Amino acid sequence: MTDIPRRAVSRTARLAALPLGFAGRTVLGLGKRVTGLASEVISADIQQRTAEQLFSVLGQLKGGAMKFGQALSVFEAALPDELAGPYRQALTKLQESAPPMPAASVHKAIAAQLGDRWRAKFTEFDDTPAAAASIGQVHRAVWKKGKREVAVKVQYPGAGDALVSDLKQLSRLGGMFRVIQPGIDVKPLLVELRDRITEELDYELEAEAQRAFAAAYAGDEEIFVPQVVAAAPRVLVTEWVDGVPLAKIISDGSEAERDEAGRLMATLHFSAPERARLLHADPHPGNFRMLPDGRLGVIDFGAVARLPEGHPEPIGRLVRLALAGDADGVLDGLMEEGFVKEHDPIDAHALLEFLLPMLEPVAVEEFRFTRSWLRAEAARLASPKSPAYQLSRHLNLPPSYLLIHRVTLGSIGVLCQLEAKAPYRSILERWLPGFAPVA
């Protein structure tokens, strides 16, 4: 793997190969049906090969293509069991790994950011990347001052151009991703990713966000955020975090370990807007570790939502009104916030029935998220014959809520992968403004 392929024609050709390959495999499956092969064998074969191609192309291209793959991997829990296996394995790989760039490219990139004598800042530097992600890869090293173990994140050359090119091309391939992830509208996700390209490419801006998180959770008994050691626009040095990757907890963790990871994920999600005035906006499992002391280690702050006033109060208040059965209050509040158009005729009680199944996790003292629950909700909301689908066509998502909505959905996807049971209601009562009962 050399530097990110930057030529638009080259990248577009690789991305275009995804739907073409899928179409070819579908035709192959049709041919096998004619010969009498079992349909489930055909389906598994096609799904497996599509998953392998998806990982290969998105992983090698990095940039926006891989970042989109990472976002999709969070939602694999919504896939039916018979389709989930191959995609679960291939897409989850995107959360932790990708083909690395060579050492010479790494050295050149670091020298451009930290100076030609950059090696003097380290006593050790491992040329083999410890992790590779969408726009950068991470190397383990020892910072000379203080002899601290550090993670050195190096941005891929050409990452900015790659992100712009990929997201433009991916917006034309929405049909294929709807096949892979039924019920998910990829267009808002692509728009939101495109709007945040500049922020994610600026590692100094990421360092600023990480410092804010680290200060907010300094000394916390449940959440750990590593300190920033040094930062440049395209290189970021932070404390190294040892721990079990969340993907490993999902695949091999005990029920108790998965439950605790879910509780901590929810605590981070709802406490950060109050404590840090920020929301960690990239909730895929590759960004979390369970530490030996039981804390949740959080890394990668390139994508954050800035919430200077904290979490919007109307969300908590309207959830509370919905659980209390106040249909008219919910409709009025959603209309005021822009979720319902003022002159759109929506029945308040139908709207309440639409919302209550989604709110089940916080309607009870404890709730276990499961893949089957998420699949049922995805099916309810995505089927054109469903009353929920028909009602959803009258709802709007205000731009100010887009990122909060996407992060919440992503977090729910991770909780369903964990199949985690926790007292989510009490977490919201503690941290979500407007949710706790009015005294």
C-alpha positions, 0 to 999 in steps of 0.5 A, spaced: 500 500 500 502 506 497 500 513 499 492 514 498 490 513 491 489 520 489 487 520 482 479 521 482 479 516 476 482 511 479 478 512 486 472 512 482 473 506 478 474 502 484 468 504 488 464 503 481 467 496 482 462 495 488 455 495 485 458 492 478 461 486 482 454 485 486 450 485 480 455 480 477 454 476 483 447 476 483 446 474 476 451 468 478 446 466 483 440 466 478 444 462 474 445 457 480 438 457 482 436 455 475 441 449 476 437 447 482 442 449 488 439 451 494 437 458 495 440 459 502 447 457 499 447 461 493 445 467 498 451 466 503 456 465 497 454 472 494 454 475 501 460 472 503 464 475 496 460 481 497 463 483 504 470 481 502 470 486 496 467 491 500 472 491 505 478 490 500 476 496 496 473 501 502 479 499 506 485 500 501 482 507 499 481 509 506 479 516 506 471 517 505 470 510 503 473 507 509 470 512 514 463 510 511 464 503 511 466 504 519 459 508 520 456 502 516 459 497 521 456 500 527 449 498 524 450 491 522 446 489 528 440 491 524 441 485 519 437 479 519 441 473 522 442 469 515 445 475 512 449 478 518 455 473 518 459 475 512 458 483 513 459 482 520 466 480 520 468 484 514 465 491 516 467 490 523 474 489 520 474 496 518 473 498 525 480 496 527 484 495 521 486 497 514 492 496 509 498 500 512 502 505 508 509 504 508 514 506 513 518 511 508 511 515 507 510 515 515 517 518 516 516 523 511 509 525 513 512 526 520 518 530 518 513 535 515 509 536 521 514 535 527 521 537 523 527 533 520 529 531 527 523 528 529 526 522 531 530 526 537 523 527 540 522 519 541 526 514 545 523 508 541 518 508 535 515 502 532 514 503 524 509 497 524 502 501 525 498 499 531 492 501 528 490 504 521 483 508 520 480 512 515 484 518 514 490 516 519 494 510 522 497 510 529 504 508 531 506 506 538 512 509 541 516 512 547 516 520 548 523 522 550 520 527 555 517 523 561 519 516 558 511 516 556 508 510 552 505 514 546 500 513 540 502 517 534 497 518 529 499 520 522 495 522 517 495 519 510 498 524 504 492 526 500 487 524 505 483 531 504 482 530 497 480 523 498 475 524 502 472 529 498 472 525 492 470 519 495 464 522 498 462 525 492 462 518 489 459 514 494 453 519 494 451 516 487 452 509 490 446 509 495 442 504 492 448 498 493 448 500 500 441 500 501 441 493 499 447 492 504 444 495 510 436 495 509 432 501 512 438 506 513 438 512 509 445 513 507 444 520 504 444 524 511 450 520 513 454 522 507 452 530 508 454 530 515 460 526 514 462 531 508 460 537 512 465 535 518 471 533 513 475 540 515 474 538 522 477 531 522 483 533 517 485 538 522 489 534 528 490 540 532 482 541 532 482 534 534 487 535 540 483 541 542 477 537 543 481 531 546 484 536 551 477 538 553 474 531 554 481 529 558 480 535 563 472 534 564 474 526 566 480 527 569 480 522 575 474 519 573 472 512 576 469 510 570 471 514 564 478 515 561 481 520 556 488 520 554 492 526 555 495 530 549 502 530 548 504 534 542 500 536 536 501 538 529 496 539 523 497 532 520 500 529 526 497 527 533 501 524 539 497 522 545 498 517 551 498 510 549 491 506 552 492 499 553 486 495 554 481 490 551 478 493 544 470 493 545 470 489 538 473 483 542 468 484 548 462 484 543 465 477 540 468 474 546 466 478 552 462 475 558 455 477 559 457 481 565 463 484 561 458 486 555 453 489 560 458 493 564 461 496 557 454 498 555 453 502 561 459 505 561 458 507 553 451 510 555 454 514 561 459 517 556 454 519 551 449 522 556 454 525 561 459 528 556 455 534 553 454 536 560 461 535 563 465 537 556 460 541 552 462 536 547 459 529 544 464 524 542 461 523 535 464 517 532 461 511 536 464 505 533 467 500 537 474 501 534 474 507 539 473 504 545 477 500 550 476 496 557 481 498 561 484 493 566 481 497 572 474 497 569 474 504 566 472 505 559 478 508 555 476 513 549 480 515 543 479 518 537 476 525 538 476 527 530 469 527 530 465 531 536 459 535 536 460 542 540 454 543 545 456 549 548 449 549 552 449 542 553 444 536 551 438 540 548 433 540 553 427 539 549 429 532 547 429 529 555 422 533 556 419 530 550 421 523 551 418 524 558 412 527 556 411 521 551 412 516 556 407 519 560 402 518 555 402 526 553 400 525 546 398 533 545 404 535 549 409 531 544 406 533 538 406 541 540 414 540 542 416 536 536 412 542 532 416 547 536 423 544 534 421 543 527 421 535 527 413 536 525 412 541 519 407 546 522 401 545 517 402 538 516 396 534 519 399 529 524 394 525 529 398 526 536 396 519 538 398 516 532 405 519 533 405 517 540 404 510 538 410 511 533 415 513 538 413 509 544 417 502 541 423 506 540 423 509 547 422 502 550 429 502 553 428 508 558 421 506 559 423 500 564 428 500 570 433 496 566 433 494 559 437 489 554 439 491 547 439 486 542 440 485 535 433 482 534 430 488 538 434 493 533 432 488 527 424 489 529 425 496 529 428 497 523 423 493 519 417 497 523 420 503 520 423 501 513 417 497 511 413 501 506 406 498 508 408 499 515 404 505 519 410 507 522 413 508 515 407 512 513 408 517 519 415 517 518 414 521 511 411 527 515 417 528 520 423 532 519 430 532 522 432 539 523 439 540 521 441 542 528 439 535 531 442 531 525 449 529 528 446 528 535 441 523 532 446 520 528 451 519 534 445 516 538 443 511 533 450 509 532 451 508 540 444 504 540 447 500 534 453 498 539 449 497 545 445 492 540 452 489 538 454 488 546 447 486 547 448 490 554 443 490 559 443 496 564 439 501 568 439 506 562 433 510 565 437 512 571 443 514 566 438 519 563 435 521 569 442 523 571 444 526 565 439 528 560 436 535 561 429 535 562 428 527 562 427 527 570 420 528 573 419 535 575 419 535 582 
